[in-house]
């Protein structure tokens, strides 16, 4: 079983002469002003929550965009701060962007174009030349920051996600001996979808600057290989899952990301969580109702309206559950600068109001919304309270909420209702898999979860916990490092 300690030993053994650098757009810790006081927050990001324990194990430097209004105040002259604040284990080096650069790079090309393009959930991608120019410029800013940090040392740079598709190529052009790997955290669509991107050749060329390129599942690897095969001049080796372009080889591999099972399991048993459960029950006015939860960023890929429709259908066809069940949706507003997200937030509010008006009785309301960036103790308490958890993504690379739920249930109880359009569905086969677009079947799955006998719930939960325990975040990182060493160094 991979642990923080065994991963640390692997890094020391295999990469002992290399500086370890992680690069992402989102930073793992954000400093903001609360009145005159500066507070440190953990963002609502599956990527950063997953990678933070890896960095605490391995040390090194994490390079990311400094987005908090107090970030500069807490950083030194080189833009660095040691994190986590209570027990520093690695350095966070912040990259500073202007508002215009962030608008074009992050809100523009990354999230108006690449995000909807790759997720294929009927949201039209928007391709603006000015956003592409900003994207290229910001990738260059990140490359300069990474190269400045490395200097003349040997380094392994681990790049994260779709925001930095050009970064490895820019790094290699100036320092070809630097070893780079990149993990693409979202789906890679089929070639006919991706060819809609006007800059597909440049993006593919950028990604092939990596020595190793990882996706969550084999299907996404296949889609990427096929896209390259049809879009640009390159040698695609399907037998060994390698691509050669300009004499440079890149290995393409699946690595399903996970969570820190041991940490979640330990925290779930704490007195702080028990106290938070009682507080939430009091604040939300809960009695002996069955409780369902959804824990998501409010994003159109997460299938939030679809789950509300299923809850309404359940209550319509099964009036015996009125007053007997409450669904708690904890949702963090996301990318609210973008019109499609503004429309989604409005839709969510209107749906909750309509369903609560139609089915509510007295003080009981079927859906409760917590629109906030909940602290870890609140999220854990919600997972511990839940009789069922819904992950109804319309398309997702992995979805770590699906893995956090069983990792939190040391009581071996609760039911996971899971979309087959998530990477997690390949591993968590004991969940109730349901197509979020099929409202009647979805409602029936919720009813099944509510009525499932305890021994059946426990049998399923035990199997899911074992899967997450074995395939934890440290195994994910160890598999990537081991594969990189085999491919790059033959070791």
Secondary structure, DSSP 8 states (H G I E B T S, - for coil): ---HHHHHHHHHHHSTTSEEEEE-SS-S-EEEEETTEEEEE--S-HHHHHHHHHHHHH-SEEEEE--STTHHHHS-TTSEEEESTTS--EEEEEE---HHHHIIIIIIIIIIIIHHHHH-SS------HHHHHHHHHHHHHHHHHHHHHHTTS-EEEEEESGGGTTHHHHHHHH-TTSEEEEE--S----HHHHTTSTTHHHHHHHHTTSSEEEESSHHHHHHHHHHHHHHSS-EEETTTTEEEETTEEEEEEE------HHHHHHHHTSHHHHHHHHHHHHHTT--S-EEEEEEEEE-TTS-HHHHHHHHHHHHHH-GGGTTTEEEEEEEEE--TTSHHHHHHHHHHHHHHHHHHHHH-BTTB-SEEEE-S---HHHHHHHHHH-SEEEE--SS-S--SHHHHHHHH-TT---EEEE-TTSGGGGT-TTSEE--TT-HHHHHHHHHHHHH--HHHHHHHHHHHHHHHHHS-HHHHHHHHHHHHHHHHH--
